[in-house]
Every structure is written in C-alpha cells, then in structure tokens.
Amino acid sequence: MKTNHRHYILILLSIISVTLSSFVYVFIYRKTLELAKNHSKITNEMNSEDDRKKYEQELIELYDMSKGGREKIQSYITKDDKIVDFIEMVEKVGIDTKTDFELSSINNDKGNIKAKVSAKGSWVNILRALTLIENLPMNSSIKNIVLNTSGNLDGSAIKVSSDTKTTDKWKLTLDIETITTK
C-alpha cells in the first residue's frame, strides 16, 4: 500500500505545481500587459512632446520669415498718431499741382479715416492731382471719382472749344479712405 500512496503524493504535488505555475503565468502575463500599455502611453507622450516642439519650432521659423511682410503691411496702415501727416500729405497734393484744393468732411470712425476731396484747375493739373492722390505712400481707397468742367456740374454734354487760349476749369471730386490703427 505504501507504493500506491506514493503515487498520490506525486500526483498531488504535480497538480499543485501546475496550478501554482498557472497562477504565476497569469500574474506575469497581466504585469507584462500593464507594462506594455504604460510603455506605449509613455512613448506616445514623448512623441507628442517631440511633435509639439517641432511644431513650435516651425511656428517660430514662420514668424521670423514673415517679419518683412508684417512690416510691409504695417506700413500700409496709418497709425493714429500719423493721421495729421496723412491729412497734410493729401493737402500737399493741392500745393504741388497748383489747384484749388479742398479737403472736407473728415471723420474717423471704426478704424477708418474718411474725407471728401475736391479740386479745381486745368485738365493737366487735375489729372496730376488724381495721380498723386492714387499714389500716396500710405494705403488708401479712392471712391466716387467725378470729373466735370466747372460749367458742367449737372453732367450735361461737354462743349469743346477750338480756341487754345481759353483754359476751362475742371473740377475733381472724390472720396478717400484709409485704415487706421493704434
């Protein structure tokens, strides 16, 4: 009987060892999965941090590359402290072109300066005034340009004279607007 009894002990030991090995295997497997997930998460965070730094560097490079363009855009916008300079530039056109020049209805609203310009003079001087206004060094928008002879303010047909000694007065009216910022 003792010989049979030994087999039971061996079978019992083998069952305990298989059960214990299974528990250890499951424990190690779960820990390995947990470590793999943590490693994956850490790797993703490191990659996203590297991507963020790379993106930040690209933005800095883009900012540096656009410096000239930003300065050029700022040169087109009239600063609030340069409004008087803008008005003086527009008024100087009248002096340079020797026309009767008038700047009226000046108002500053919602970041824009708007004014009405009228000039009277010879055809050459009026066109020169219009050209100078269009080519002001500050960005401006010109609207509602009207050219009339001084005797033709109602828009009727213009009478052309063959006499070269007479110089008809021409009248130019327009609206000028420029963007302002602080």
Backbone bond lengths (Angstrom), bond angles and torsions (degrees), N, CA, C in turn:
res aa  C-N    CA-C-N  psi(-1)  N-CA   C-N-CA  omega(-1)  CA-C   N-CA-C  phi
1 M - - - 1.421 - - 1.514 112.52 -
2 K 1.229 112.04 -28.14 1.429 114.11 -179.67 1.522 111.66 -65.46
3 T 1.254 117.92 -29.01 1.442 120.13 179.33 1.509 111.75 -70.17
4 N 1.282 118.54 -36.21 1.463 121.51 176.69 1.520 110.62 -71.08
5 H 1.234 115.27 -34.24 1.443 120.62 -179.30 1.534 111.16 -64.66
6 R 1.281 116.28 -34.66 1.445 120.69 178.39 1.517 112.00 -64.35
7 H 1.274 117.12 -36.55 1.460 121.14 179.40 1.526 110.91 -64.81
8 Y 1.280 115.44 -36.60 1.477 118.52 178.59 1.528 110.88 -64.48
9 I 1.272 114.01 -40.91 1.467 118.24 179.43 1.528 109.56 -64.75
10 L 1.291 116.49 -42.54 1.471 119.77 178.69 1.531 111.31 -64.66
11 I 1.280 117.50 -42.83 1.471 121.21 178.77 1.533 109.60 -64.35
12 L 1.297 115.96 -43.51 1.465 120.16 178.57 1.529 110.53 -63.09
13 L 1.298 117.89 -43.46 1.460 121.17 177.19 1.525 111.39 -63.18
14 S 1.306 117.60 -40.46 1.463 120.24 179.47 1.529 111.05 -67.53
15 I 1.316 118.12 -38.56 1.474 121.28 177.94 1.530 109.46 -66.01
16 I 1.316 117.31 -43.76 1.472 120.70 178.74 1.523 109.54 -63.09
17 S 1.328 117.10 -42.59 1.455 119.30 -178.54 1.527 111.25 -68.31
18 V 1.315 120.04 -36.82 1.471 122.90 176.84 1.520 109.15 -66.85
19 T 1.309 118.50 -43.71 1.467 122.34 179.34 1.522 110.29 -63.75
20 L 1.307 116.00 -46.85 1.452 120.05 178.90 1.536 110.67 -62.78
21 S 1.308 118.12 -42.68 1.467 122.36 177.66 1.522 110.41 -61.92
22 S 1.317 118.09 -39.88 1.469 122.14 178.81 1.518 110.29 -64.05
23 F 1.346 116.87 -44.75 1.461 119.74 177.63 1.537 111.64 -62.00
24 V 1.302 115.81 -43.25 1.472 119.57 178.96 1.522 109.76 -64.32
25 Y 1.335 118.19 -41.36 1.462 121.80 178.67 1.529 110.64 -61.39
26 V 1.332 117.70 -47.24 1.469 121.56 179.74 1.534 110.22 -62.69
27 F 1.315 117.10 -42.21 1.456 121.07 178.34 1.535 111.01 -61.21
28 I 1.315 117.44 -48.84 1.465 121.89 179.53 1.534 110.45 -64.09
29 Y 1.329 118.00 -39.33 1.461 122.07 179.89 1.536 110.60 -62.73
30 R 1.326 116.97 -46.19 1.472 120.52 179.17 1.534 111.34 -64.46
31 K 1.304 118.29 -42.13 1.461 121.83 178.21 1.530 110.07 -63.03
32 T 1.318 116.44 -40.25 1.468 120.48 178.62 1.519 110.64 -63.89
33 L 1.335 117.42 -43.60 1.470 120.66 176.90 1.526 111.20 -61.53
34 E 1.326 116.47 -43.42 1.464 120.88 179.37 1.530 110.79 -62.80
35 L 1.318 116.96 -43.58 1.463 120.80 178.14 1.527 111.43 -65.41
36 A 1.333 117.02 -37.55 1.467 120.58 178.63 1.534 110.47 -65.68
37 K 1.332 117.38 -41.36 1.467 120.55 177.44 1.523 110.81 -64.18
38 N 1.311 117.34 -44.40 1.469 120.88 177.72 1.526 111.07 -62.16
39 H 1.306 116.29 -41.83 1.463 120.44 178.58 1.532 110.34 -63.09
40 S 1.317 116.37 -43.30 1.468 120.94 178.27 1.527 111.05 -62.55
41 K 1.308 116.26 -43.31 1.465 120.93 179.21 1.532 110.96 -63.26
42 I 1.310 116.93 -45.46 1.464 121.58 179.30 1.532 110.47 -63.96
43 T 1.315 116.71 -41.78 1.467 120.86 178.35 1.531 110.91 -62.21
44 N 1.327 117.08 -43.45 1.474 121.12 177.28 1.521 111.35 -62.63
45 E 1.326 117.21 -41.29 1.460 120.41 177.85 1.524 111.29 -64.30
46 M 1.315 116.48 -40.55 1.462 119.79 178.24 1.526 110.76 -65.79
47 N 1.340 116.07 -42.04 1.466 119.55 178.09 1.524 111.31 -64.58
48 S 1.338 116.60 -41.27 1.462 118.54 179.83 1.525 110.40 -68.12
49 E 1.308 118.14 -34.04 1.470 121.27 176.04 1.528 110.22 -66.82
50 D 1.325 116.54 -40.73 1.469 119.96 176.41 1.527 110.50 -64.32
51 D 1.339 116.30 -42.13 1.468 120.24 177.65 1.523 111.28 -63.68
52 R 1.320 116.68 -39.33 1.466 120.45 179.13 1.523 110.36 -64.52
53 K 1.321 116.73 -43.44 1.465 120.30 178.07 1.531 110.91 -64.38
54 K 1.313 116.53 -40.18 1.461 121.21 177.76 1.531 110.36 -64.01
55 Y 1.317 117.02 -44.07 1.467 122.01 178.54 1.531 110.64 -64.08
56 E 1.331 116.12 -41.20 1.468 120.84 177.58 1.529 110.35 -62.21
57 Q 1.313 116.87 -41.34 1.466 120.84 178.52 1.528 110.54 -65.26
58 E 1.333 117.44 -40.22 1.461 120.90 177.73 1.524 110.78 -63.16
59 L 1.339 116.83 -40.03 1.462 120.17 178.02 1.527 111.66 -64.86
60 I 1.319 116.65 -39.93 1.470 120.29 177.96 1.524 109.80 -63.98
61 E 1.322 117.38 -42.39 1.467 120.68 178.11 1.520 110.96 -63.66
62 L 1.331 117.14 -42.92 1.465 121.24 177.88 1.524 111.11 -62.55
63 Y 1.313 115.95 -40.76 1.469 120.88 177.77 1.525 110.04 -61.92
64 D 1.322 116.62 -45.17 1.465 120.07 179.80 1.529 111.46 -66.42
65 M 1.333 117.47 -38.91 1.462 120.50 179.62 1.524 111.97 -67.14
66 S 1.320 117.80 -31.21 1.462 121.14 -176.05 1.520 113.02 -89.37
67 K 1.316 118.02 5.41 1.460 121.15 -177.09 1.529 111.54 -58.78
68 G 1.318 116.90 -46.64 1.468 120.49 179.28 1.514 112.11 -62.11
69 G 1.316 117.21 -42.13 1.462 121.22 179.15 1.514 111.99 -65.69
70 R 1.324 116.39 -39.23 1.471 119.50 178.35 1.515 111.07 -65.90
71 E 1.343 116.50 -39.89 1.466 119.38 177.71 1.519 110.87 -65.82
72 K 1.332 116.69 -37.37 1.464 120.59 178.62 1.533 110.37 -64.99
73 I 1.310 116.73 -42.33 1.467 120.14 178.38 1.523 110.15 -63.36
74 Q 1.328 116.70 -42.04 1.470 119.59 178.86 1.522 111.90 -62.60
75 S 1.347 116.90 -28.94 1.466 118.89 179.44 1.521 111.07 -71.25
76 Y 1.331 117.96 -21.04 1.458 121.20 178.65 1.526 112.69 -81.10
77 I 1.305 116.83 -18.01 1.461 121.35 -176.00 1.514 108.97 -99.73
78 T 1.316 116.00 132.10 1.457 121.48 179.92 1.523 108.78 -82.46
79 K 1.313 115.99 124.62 1.463 120.10 176.82 1.520 108.79 -75.76
80 D 1.331 116.25 154.56 1.471 120.95 -179.01 1.518 112.46 -57.73
81 D 1.324 116.88 -34.49 1.466 118.63 -179.67 1.532 112.17 -80.26
82 K 1.345 117.96 -4.90 1.466 122.29 178.63 1.538 112.04 -107.35
83 I 1.317 117.64 10.17 1.464 120.92 -179.78 1.522 110.48 -62.30
84 V 1.303 117.24 -42.26 1.463 121.36 179.57 1.528 109.73 -62.47
85 D 1.336 117.24 -40.46 1.466 120.57 177.57 1.524 110.82 -61.06
86 F 1.343 116.53 -41.05 1.459 120.45 178.84 1.532 110.23 -61.93
87 I 1.325 116.82 -46.65 1.464 120.76 -179.61 1.531 110.00 -62.84
88 E 1.318 117.17 -41.19 1.463 120.57 178.77 1.525 111.56 -65.05
89 M 1.350 117.18 -36.76 1.466 120.13 176.59 1.522 111.00 -62.53
90 V 1.335 115.56 -43.24 1.467 119.38 179.60 1.529 109.75 -65.53
91 E 1.314 117.76 -42.79 1.469 120.55 179.80 1.529 111.42 -66.94
92 K 1.327 117.66 -31.60 1.463 121.52 179.83 1.526 111.40 -64.68
93 V 1.333 117.19 -25.22 1.467 121.13 177.29 1.526 109.56 -58.75
94 G 1.334 117.71 -40.95 1.461 121.34 178.62 1.517 112.31 -62.17
95 I 1.329 116.47 -39.92 1.469 120.60 179.66 1.531 109.78 -68.96
96 D 1.339 116.78 -43.96 1.461 120.84 -178.03 1.529 112.84 -66.45
97 T 1.321 117.21 -32.02 1.467 120.60 -176.75 1.518 113.09 -97.35
98 K 1.334 117.37 -2.81 1.475 122.70 179.77 1.523 111.08 55.63
99 T 1.323 115.16 48.95 1.459 121.56 176.39 1.518 108.85 -116.53
100 D 1.332 115.56 160.07 1.462 120.51 171.49 1.521 105.80 -77.88
101 F 1.287 116.30 102.77 1.459 122.34 -169.42 1.516 109.78 -110.29
102 E 1.330 116.09 134.81 1.462 120.61 -179.75 1.526 109.45 -137.81
103 L 1.312 114.75 129.87 1.461 122.20 177.04 1.519 106.71 -112.81
104 S 1.328 117.15 119.24 1.460 119.57 -175.43 1.529 110.26 -136.51
105 S 1.297 114.83 174.18 1.475 123.22 177.71 1.526 111.91 52.36
106 I 1.309 116.78 46.58 1.467 120.62 179.21 1.524 108.38 -80.04
107 N 1.321 115.75 125.31 1.469 118.84 174.78 1.524 109.48 -143.95
108 N 1.309 114.30 150.19 1.454 122.52 -178.50 1.527 107.49 -119.94
109 D 1.328 116.27 107.57 1.466 119.27 179.00 1.520 110.34 -142.34
110 K 1.305 115.09 138.63 1.466 123.80 175.70 1.520 112.84 52.79
111 G 1.324 117.47 42.88 1.451 120.80 175.69 1.515 114.69 78.16
112 N 1.321 118.27 14.75 1.463 122.11 178.57 1.520 109.80 -130.40
113 I 1.326 115.51 143.77 1.464 120.64 170.33 1.516 105.67 -106.19
114 K 1.322 116.01 127.58 1.457 121.25 178.27 1.516 108.39 -121.28
115 A 1.338 115.42 141.79 1.460 120.35 178.77 1.519 109.20 -150.14
116 K 1.307 115.21 156.45 1.459 122.26 176.39 1.519 106.70 -107.50
117 V 1.323 116.64 130.43 1.458 122.64 -178.71 1.520 108.32 -115.70
118 S 1.326 115.85 135.03 1.464 119.96 171.40 1.515 107.83 -136.21
119 A 1.319 114.82 141.42 1.460 120.99 -179.32 1.517 108.49 -140.82
120 K 1.334 115.86 144.60 1.460 121.76 177.02 1.512 107.36 -127.39
121 G 1.329 115.48 137.64 1.449 120.16 179.07 1.507 110.70 172.11
122 S 1.326 116.44 -167.82 1.457 120.67 179.44 1.527 109.78 -71.98
123 W 1.327 115.01 164.08 1.463 120.99 -178.36 1.530 110.66 -56.04
124 V 1.310 117.73 -46.65 1.464 122.17 -177.93 1.521 110.35 -62.66
125 N 1.310 117.06 -45.63 1.463 120.53 -178.84 1.524 111.88 -67.19
126 I 1.326 116.60 -37.41 1.477 120.05 178.58 1.520 109.96 -65.52
127 L 1.309 117.82 -44.95 1.477 119.62 178.99 1.525 111.17 -66.63
128 R 1.306 117.10 -35.78 1.462 120.41 175.81 1.530 110.40 -64.19
129 A 1.327 117.10 -41.64 1.465 121.20 177.69 1.530 110.60 -61.99
130 L 1.331 116.02 -43.33 1.470 119.65 178.70 1.530 110.51 -62.74
131 T 1.316 117.15 -42.42 1.464 121.07 178.95 1.523 110.90 -63.35
132 L 1.316 117.62 -43.63 1.467 120.08 179.62 1.528 111.34 -65.54
133 I 1.316 117.60 -39.21 1.475 120.17 178.27 1.525 109.95 -64.65
134 E 1.339 116.55 -41.83 1.468 119.35 179.24 1.524 112.10 -64.60
135 N 1.316 117.77 -28.07 1.461 121.71 -175.38 1.525 113.27 -106.36
136 L 1.309 117.24 27.30 1.464 119.79 175.75 1.520 109.42 -60.11
137 P 1.338 118.43 147.06 1.468 119.64 -177.57 1.521 113.58 -69.05
138 M 1.309 117.84 -12.72 1.470 120.11 176.44 1.525 108.29 -102.02
139 N 1.297 115.81 145.62 1.458 119.92 -178.96 1.518 109.77 -67.10
140 S 1.312 116.23 127.88 1.454 120.16 178.85 1.516 109.08 -144.90
141 S 1.311 114.38 157.71 1.455 121.66 178.86 1.520 107.84 -112.29
142 I 1.321 116.19 132.01 1.458 121.09 -178.90 1.526 107.40 -114.41
143 K 1.327 115.39 129.46 1.464 121.19 -177.65 1.519 109.20 -134.00
144 N 1.313 116.18 162.51 1.464 124.74 172.71 1.524 112.27 54.23
145 I 1.316 116.98 51.46 1.465 120.94 178.52 1.526 108.66 -77.34
146 V 1.332 115.64 126.46 1.467 121.08 178.45 1.525 107.59 -130.93
147 L 1.346 116.56 128.35 1.459 123.37 175.52 1.523 108.59 -116.92
148 N 1.320 116.79 125.26 1.465 122.55 178.93 1.514 108.70 -139.81
149 T 1.342 114.41 156.44 1.456 116.54 167.64 1.509 106.38 -80.03
150 S 1.318 117.03 156.01 1.462 119.35 -175.08 1.513 112.24 -63.58
151 G 1.339 118.34 -23.51 1.463 120.91 176.89 1.506 111.96 -93.76
152 N 1.326 117.96 4.45 1.455 121.89 -173.68 1.527 110.86 -125.20
153 L 1.291 117.05 46.65 1.457 119.97 -175.78 1.517 112.97 -76.21
154 D 1.344 116.63 -16.44 1.456 118.67 -179.46 1.528 112.54 -86.51
155 G 1.347 118.61 -5.43 1.455 121.66 176.84 1.513 113.40 88.84
156 S 1.345 119.25 10.13 1.460 120.08 178.39 1.521 109.71 -74.31
157 A 1.347 116.45 177.48 1.461 121.06 -175.18 1.521 111.17 -60.67
158 I 1.326 116.17 142.54 1.457 122.62 -178.21 1.525 108.47 -85.43
159 K 1.321 116.85 133.60 1.464 122.56 178.25 1.522 107.36 -93.16
160 V 1.323 115.91 119.11 1.459 121.29 -178.98 1.518 108.11 -93.81
161 S 1.325 115.99 127.95 1.457 121.45 -179.40 1.516 109.23 -99.85
162 S 1.330 115.34 139.33 1.457 119.48 177.98 1.515 111.28 -86.66
163 D 1.309 116.86 -7.25 1.460 121.52 179.58 1.525 108.53 -78.50
164 T 1.323 116.68 117.56 1.459 120.42 -176.05 1.509 112.65 -80.20
165 K 1.311 118.02 -12.51 1.457 120.03 -178.97 1.528 111.76 -80.01
166 T 1.317 117.73 -25.20 1.455 119.68 179.74 1.520 108.66 -83.44
167 T 1.292 115.86 134.25 1.467 120.45 176.85 1.515 107.62 -117.62
168 D 1.302 115.08 110.48 1.463 120.50 178.00 1.517 108.78 -70.90
169 K 1.298 115.29 143.54 1.466 120.50 174.33 1.520 107.50 -84.69
170 W 1.304 115.08 136.78 1.450 121.88 176.41 1.525 108.28 -110.96
171 K 1.321 113.51 152.19 1.463 118.79 -179.68 1.527 108.13 -123.77
172 L 1.308 115.02 131.39 1.460 123.10 177.35 1.514 107.72 -116.44
173 T 1.332 116.70 128.66 1.468 121.29 172.18 1.525 107.49 -129.08
174 L 1.301 115.22 140.86 1.456 120.28 177.83 1.523 109.72 -158.63
175 D 1.303 114.86 163.60 1.462 122.86 174.81 1.525 107.56 -108.88
176 I 1.329 116.29 132.78 1.459 121.10 179.15 1.532 108.61 -121.14
177 E 1.320 114.80 142.24 1.467 119.69 -177.60 1.531 108.31 -143.58
178 T 1.312 116.53 141.08 1.453 121.29 176.39 1.531 109.66 -137.86
179 I 1.317 115.53 153.22 1.468 121.93 -179.16 1.516 108.46 -85.22
180 T 1.331 116.33 139.69 1.457 120.51 177.90 1.533 110.13 -123.19
181 T 1.309 114.16 156.74 1.465 120.62 175.61 1.515 109.14 -148.39
182 K 1.301 115.46 163.49 1.467 119.74 -178.21 1.490 112.22 -81.96
